[in-house]
Amino acid sequence: MTSIAPAIAQQARLPPLRGRLLWVYRLVWLAVLSDAILVHLFLVTGSTMEPAILGLRLAKAVVIFAVATILFRRRQQDPVAALLSLAFLLWTITSSADFAAANAILPQLLDRSRFLLFVLALLLFPDGDARSRTVAIIAAASGAVFLVGIVEAVGIASTGWFLPLAIACVLAAVASLISRFRASATEALRQQLKWVALGLVSGLVLILGARAGAWLAADVPQRDRLPVLWEAMFQLGIIAIALGFLIALLRYRLYDAETAISRSASYAAVTVVLVAIFAGTEATIENVGQAYLGMGIGNVSAAMAAAVAAVLLNPVHSRITEWAEGRFQRDLVQLKQELPELLEDLAASASPAELGAAILPRINAAVHATRSALITPAGSVVAIEGDLVAAQAEQWSERLRRGPAHPAGGAPHDSLFPVRLNLVCPVSRRTGWLVLGPRPDGSLYAREDLAALDFVRPAIRRALLWATAHERLRTKDAEISRENGGRGKD
């Protein structure tokens, strides 16, 4: 392994799939897809599985088939997408049919292949870069573990080493993703890795929770084991992992990663806290009833615990949402907290151009805008930021002055500035504008982004009006001084 790793590390990033290699990938993909479809047709026609569990596995298969097909069609030459597409198809087979009871060799071989493809995809994500020595070492170790799994599957040796070693390789690959995130130089790569992290964390939590729940329920009566719940958690975990990779590779709504992570964390935390409150309250009421009343109060304790949880729902949700936003959407939180204070300090002394130069970079960074401009109520562009030239902003401003006023939400058909927030003067009713371009992936902003912009809009309007008024006074004073100076000379 030590001799293989340096050789792998010296290779450049993987080239796109072309020619014969592309045709081999297409044929293998179609063969695996056909195998997966046949397995699920057998489940429908010949399985004695519980209908609810069968429905969950079929629903999972539909979603994973869709993910694999999208990757196959839209990113056919991408080697990382190819590895993931094949891995997901194999995962539908090994996670849908109960092959363990039959002790079949082929399904175990497919499971080992899925492991290797998935680990390689993690190591090479997103652009197939294999130049890191660490990546090469983990890849070589994963290949060795794959061979151990093959030896176990065909019955040559029964070591029992494959599963713990495979888990260690997956964890090492995830650690390499974390290291790549910390060293990433581009915002797009960071957003891709955030989507992958969201899918992996939520998926692994669901999968491990399902396995732990099923293991703990093994000692309880059959009617209380809740097999459908554990099955639903397991299959949802697979779906979450697949969707995280799909969004990251397609770059669809790429810059909504913070919003999705914040919401997922808040929902998960609220669920855990409310379940703990319910369980603790029910146990306390039951124990108090037994201690002081000498009897169990049964359903009454559950009803009272549910009432306590319902009362605490709103405050718990508010607190946890505030924590999640502060932890995962720091840019928006800082924008709402710091920008109004900055505007108060600048309004009395800064010109409109200086005001725009101070606030536009902060707004662009917080909402990931490609461009922005600040337009005064007089219709002049006083500041621009991003991939925009002054001529474009002036042309757009002139078109805006000639056309009707648009609502604050903007006009989606305008590719230059799809989002426009009006800054209406309460006295003259003349309208200034804060206009924003799309994100780097061409998408518009999430609800949280627009809410943050709407929160700071009054402060921007007041500061712009003050700065404009002060600039007029300074201009007028300068004109008077020039006139007086001219008279003194005469």
N, C-alpha and C positions, 0 to 999 in steps of 0.2 A: 504493500500500500504506500509506503514512503517513497518508492520509486515512481509510482504512477502519479501521485499528487503533483510533483513539480512539472511533469509533462503536461498535465491538464492545465495547470496554472499558467503555462506559457502560451496557451492558445488564446486567440482573440475571441471576441464574442461570437456566438453561433451565427452562421449565415442564414438567410432566409431559405425556406424549403423550395427547391426548384428542380425541374427535370425529373429524373427517375426517382429521386428521394421523395418528391412531392407525390408522385403516383403511388409509391409504396405506402406513404402515409394515408392517402385516400382509400386504398384497398384495405389496409388494416382497420381504418376507422369504420368503413362500411361493414366489414366482417364482425367487428365488436358490436356495432349497432344492431346487426341482425341477430347476433347471439343474445343481446339484451332484450330485444323484442320477443324472441322465442321464449326466453325464461319467463317473461311477464305474461305471455299468452298461456303458458303452462300454469302459472299461478291462478289465472282467471278460470281456466277450464278444469284443472285437475287438483287444485289444492283444497285441503280441508281446513285452511286457516280461518280464524275468526273474521267475519266480514268487516268489522271496523279496522282491524289491523291490516287486512288486505287492501282496504280503501286507502289507508294512509300510505302504504308502500306504493300503490299505483299512482297516487297523487304526487309523491316524491319523484317517481320515475318520469312522469310527464314533465315536471319542472326541470329535472336534470337533463332529459333528452333535449328540451328546448335550449338550455344553456350550452350543451355540447354542440348542438346544431348551429347555433349562432356563432360560436367560436370557430367552427369548421368552415362556415360560409364567409364570415366577415374578416377573419384573420387566418386564412388558410396557409399562408406562407410563414407565419410566425411560429418558431419552434416552441416557445413557451406555451402559446395557446394550444398547439398540437399536443404537448404533454398533458396539459390540464384537461383537454377535451377527452382524450383517451382514458385518463385517470377517472374522470367523472362517470364515463360510460361503464367502466369496470366496477366502479363503486355501486352503481345501480344494481348490478348483478349480485355482488357479494353481500349487499345490505338488504336485499329483497327476499331471496329464497333461503330457506334454512338448510344449508348444505352440511352443517356440522354433524347433524344426526346421521347423514348418509356416509360421512367420512370419505367424500369424493375427492379425488386428486385434482381434477381440472379446476374446480372452484378455488381450491387453495392456491393453485398456481396463478390464477387470475388475481387473487388477493395480494400475493407477493408482487406481482407486476404492477398493480395499482399503487402499492406502497412506493416502489422505486420511481415510477413516473411522477407521483405527487411530490416526493422529496426533491427530485431534480427540478421540477417546476418552481418549488419554493426557492431553491438555491439560485436559479437563473432568472427569477422574476426581476423586472418586467421585460428586459431587452436582451436576455440571453448572454449577459456578460459573465464569463467564466474565468476571468483573469486573476481573481483573488485566490491566494494560496489556501485560505481557510475554506472557501467554497470547494476547491479541488479535493481537500482532505476529507470533508464531509461527504462529497459525492463518491469518492473511492470507498469510504467506510460503508456507505449505503449500498454500494454494489456488493461488497463482501457480505453484508447482512442479508441482501437479497439471495445470494447463493446459499447461505445458511437456511433461509426459508425454503428454498427449492429442495435442499437435502432433506429437511423435515417433511415436506409435503409428499415426496415420492417414497418416503419410508426407509431411506438409506440409514438415517440415524434419528433418534428421538431425543434431541438435546433440550428442547424447551427454551432455547435462547432467543429465538427469532423475535417474539413479541416484546420483551424488555429492550432488546437492542434496537428494534424498529422504533419504539417510542423515544429512545434516546436520540436516534437520528432525526426524527421529526422535530424534537425540541431543539436540537442543534441547528437545524435549518431555520426554525422560527427565530432563534437567537441571531442568525446571520441577517435575517430581515430587519431585526431591530437595529443591528449595527449599521446596515445600509441606510436606514431611515435617519439615524443620527448624523451620518456622513453625507447625506444627500445635499446636492448643491442647487437643485431646482425645486420650485414649489410644486410643479406638476408631479414629480416623482414622490414627493412627500404626501401629496393627496392620494396618489395611487396606493402607497403603502398603508395609509390610514384606512382606506376601504378594505384592503386585505386584512389588516389587523382587526377591524370590526367584524368581518366575516369569520375569521379564525377564532377570535375570543368568544363571540356569541355561539358559534357552532360547537367549539370544544366544550364550553360550559354546558350546553344542552346535551351533548353526547355523553360526557362524563356523568352529568346528573342523572341521565336515563340509566346508565349502567349501574351507578351507585344505588339508585332507587330500586331497580330490579333485583340487585343483590340483597339489599336490606329486606325486600318484600318476600324473599324466598322462604323465610321462617314463619310468615303469617298465613292465616287461612286463605284458601284459593279465592274466595269471594272478595277478599280485601286487598288483593295484590295490585290492582289497578294497572293491568298490562297495557291497556290502551294509552294511558297517560305516558308511560315510559316509552312506548313505541312512538307516540307523537313527538316527544322531546327528541328522540334519537333521529327521526327522519327530518324534523325541522333543523336540527344541527347540520345535517348534510346539505340541506338547501341553503342555509345561511352561508356556509363556506363557499359553495358554488357561486352564489349571487355576489359575494364580496369580490371574488376574482373576476367575474364577468364585468361588473361596473368598472373595476380598475383597468381592465384591458381595453374595454370599449371607450373609456374616458367619458362615460355618460354621467352628467351631473357630478362631475369629478369634485367640484369645489363645495359640494354639500356634505362632505365627509364629516366636518366638525358638527354640523347640525344633526346628522344621523347618529353620530357617536353620543352626543349630548342627550338626545331623546332616548336612545337605547339604555344608556346608563341610568337616566332618571326613572324610566319605566321599571327597569330591573330592581333598582334600589327601593322604589315605592312598593313594589310587590313583596320584596323580602321583608321590609319594615312592617307592612300591614299584616303579613302572615305571622310574623313574630308577635305583633301586638295581639292578634286574634288568639294565637295559641297560648300566649302568656296569660291573657285575661281570662280565657276559658279555664285554664288550669287553676288559676288563683280563685276564681269563683267556685269551682268545683271543690277545691280543698277547704275553702271557708265554709261552704255548705255542709260538708261532711264533719268539720270540726265543731261548728256551733249549732247546727240543726240536726246532726246525727244521721244525715241521709244524703245521698247524691241527688242533685237537682237536675241532672240529665240535660234535656233540650233547652232548659231555661238558661244554663250557663253558655251554651253556644249562641243563643239569641242575644244575650247581653254582650258577649264578646263581639259579635257582628255589629251591634249598635255602637260600641266603643270605637271599633275600627272605622265605621262610617263617619262618625263625628270627627275623627282625627285625619280623615282622608285629605281634606283641603289643606290644612296647615302642613301636613307631612309632604304633600305634593309640592307646595310652594317652596318649602325649605330645600327639598332635594333638587328641584328644578333650578333654583338659584345657585346651589352648589355645583350642579352639572354644567351650567352655563359658564360660571367662573372658572371651572377646571378645563373645559373642552372648547369654549368659545371666548377665549381671553381677548382676542382682538376686538370683538364687538362690545364686550363689557368695558374694556379700556376706552373705546371710542365714546360710549355713552357717559362714562365717568370723567374723562379728561378733556374732551373737546369743548364742552360748555365752559369749563374753567379757563381754558386757553383763549377762547373767544372773548370772554370778559376782560382778560388782560390786554388783548390786542385791539379791541374795538376802539378805544379812545386814542390810540396813537398810530395804528397801522393804516396804510392805504388799502383800497380794495384789492389791488394786485398783491400786496404783501399778505393780506388776509387769505387770499386764495392759495398763495404759495405755501402757507402754513397748514391749511386744513386739507387740501386736496390729496397730498401724499398719504396722510393718515386715513382718509376715507378709502382711497384705492387699496391700501394695504389691508384694511379691515374687511372689506367686502370682495376683494380680489378683482377689482375693476381694471380693465385694460386701459381706459382713458376716462377723463373727466374734465369738466370746464365749469367755471363760475361766471355767470352773466348777470350784470347789474340791471336794475329796473330801466335804465336808459337804453339797454339793449347792446351794450358793448361787452366783449369778452375780456375780462380782466385777468384771468389765470387759466392755464391749461396744464394737464398732467397726463403722462402716459404716452402711448404710441399715437400721437396726434400732433399736427402742425397747426400753426396759427391760422393759415389760410382756410383750412377745413372748418375750424371752429367759427371763423367769421362768416363763411358762407352758410353754415348751419344756423347761426344766430340771425342772419338776414332773412333766411327762409322762415324762421320762427316768428320774426316780427311781422312778416307779411301774412302769415297763416293764422288760423284760429288757435286759441290757447288750448293746450292739452291738459288732461288731468294729471295728478301727481304720480300716478302709477306708470305713466309713459305710454308710448305707442310701440307695440312689438314689431311693426313693420319697418321701423327706422333702424337700420343696421348700425348707424354711427352712434346714436344716443338713444337706445331703447327705453331708458329710465330717465324721467325728468321730474324733478321736485320743484314746484313753484314756490317762490319766496315773495309773497304778495305784501306790498306795503299797506298797513291798515289805514293810512291817511289818504294817500294819493291813489290807492288801488292799482298802482303800476306793479308789474310782475317781473321780478328777477328769477333766475333759474339756477339750480344746481343740476347739471346733466351728467349722466354716467353711461359709459359704453358697456358692452357685455363682458363676461368673464373670458379668460383665455380659451376656454373650450367652446365659446359661443353661447353658453346657456345664460339665462337670466337668474335673478337673485332669489334666494329662499325667503320665506316669510319672515324669519328672524332678521335677515339683512335689511329688508325693507322697513321692519319695525324699528331697527336701530337708526336708520337714516331718518325716519319720521320723528324719532325722539330728539335728534339733534337739530332738526330743521328750524324750529323756532329760534334757537340760539344763533344759527347761521344767519337767519333773516335779520335779527336785531343787530348783529355785528356788522353785516353788510350795509344796512341802512345807516348805522352810525359812521362807519368808515366812509361811505359815499358822501354823507353830509359834511364830515370833517374835511374831506378832500375838496369839496366845493368851497368851503370857507377858506381853506388854504389857498386855493386858486384865486378866489376873489381878493384876498389880502395881498397876494402877490401882484395882481393887476393894479390894485390901489397903490401899492408901493412903487410900482413902475411909473404910474401916472404922476405920483407925487415927486418921484425922483426926476422925472422929465421937466416938471414945472420948476423945481428948484434950480435946475441947470439953466432954464430960460431966465 
